[in-house]
């Protein structure tokens, strides 16, 4: 019998029956189950020393005044004062940000913009979309033409350090492969 256990082996492999008393093995598993159950219950009943606080927010009414910059404020303050989120998208990426015949933008990136607007402004419709090409996208963020960029953009180390912006979470992973017959 080998004493090595592979990294992917389960706990059962550690206690393989070697021809000993099956009653003892059964008793061991029952005891282990009871100990684990007690541990789970004890962990669930544990309390934090901190008090829980519940925050209540009320959406402020949207304003129509255009505010270019809130003095010494953050981007969040500027967007909230303006009442709209300026979102840069491709405008031609099917299923991500596709411009429809009526001028509306649909797709995953557009919906993500709407979700940010809903979270920040309390109104998913408070979004102004700007279609940007690959060469325009970073400049539009740097100059403040758009508040956020929701567009196919690969996050690289050089871009992370050279464009002077903060990349948010990756929302889509892709790749390419070679297929042959």
C-alpha positions, 0 to 999 in steps of 0.5 A, spaced: 500 500 500 502 506 498 503 512 503 503 517 498 496 521 497 495 525 490 493 533 491 486 531 488 485 525 493 479 526 498 479 525 505 476 518 504 483 516 501 486 518 508 482 513 511 482 507 506 479 500 509 485 496 510 482 489 512 481 492 520 474 492 524 469 495 519 465 497 526 471 501 528 471 505 521 463 506 521 464 509 528 469 513 526 465 516 520 459 517 524 464 521 530 467 525 524 460 527 522 458 529 528 464 533 530 464 537 523 456 538 524 457 541 531 463 545 528 459 548 523 453 550 528 458 553 532 461 557 527 454 559 524 452 561 531 458 566 532 457 573 533 461 579 531 463 584 536 461 590 531 454 592 531 450 591 524 448 598 521 443 598 516 444 604 511 437 607 508 438 611 501 433 615 498 434 617 490 435 624 489 431 627 484 435 628 477 437 635 475 437 638 468 443 643 469 449 641 466 455 641 471 462 641 468 466 640 474 465 640 481 470 644 484 475 640 488 470 634 488 471 627 485 468 624 479 462 621 483 460 628 485 461 631 478 456 625 476 451 626 481 451 634 480 450 633 473 445 628 474 447 623 468 453 618 467 457 619 460 458 612 458 463 611 452 462 605 448 463 602 442 456 603 439 458 597 433 460 591 437 454 586 437 451 584 443 456 589 447 454 596 445 450 596 438 446 602 436 439 600 434 436 604 428 432 608 433 438 610 436 438 607 442 444 602 444 443 595 447 448 590 449 452 588 455 456 594 455 450 598 455 447 595 460 453 595 465 452 603 464 445 603 466 447 599 472 452 604 474 447 609 473 442 606 477 447 605 483 450 612 482 444 616 480 438 612 482 436 612 475 438 607 470 436 611 464 440 617 466 446 615 461 448 619 455 452 614 451 458 616 446 460 611 441 468 611 441 473 608 436 479 604 439 483 610 438 478 615 441 477 611 447 483 613 452 483 620 450 475 621 451 476 618 459 483 623 460 479 629 457 473 628 461 468 627 455 466 620 458 466 618 465 467 611 464 469 607 459 465 600 457 468 598 451 473 592 449 479 594 452 485 589 454 488 591 460 495 590 460 501 593 464 503 598 460 496 601 459 495 600 467 501 605 468 501 609 461 494 612 460 493 614 468 487 611 469 484 606 474 482 600 470 475 597 474 474 589 474 474 585 468 467 584 465 469 579 459 474 574 458 476 571 451 481 568 448 483 565 441 485 558 439 487 554 433 483 548 431 485 543 425 482 537 422 
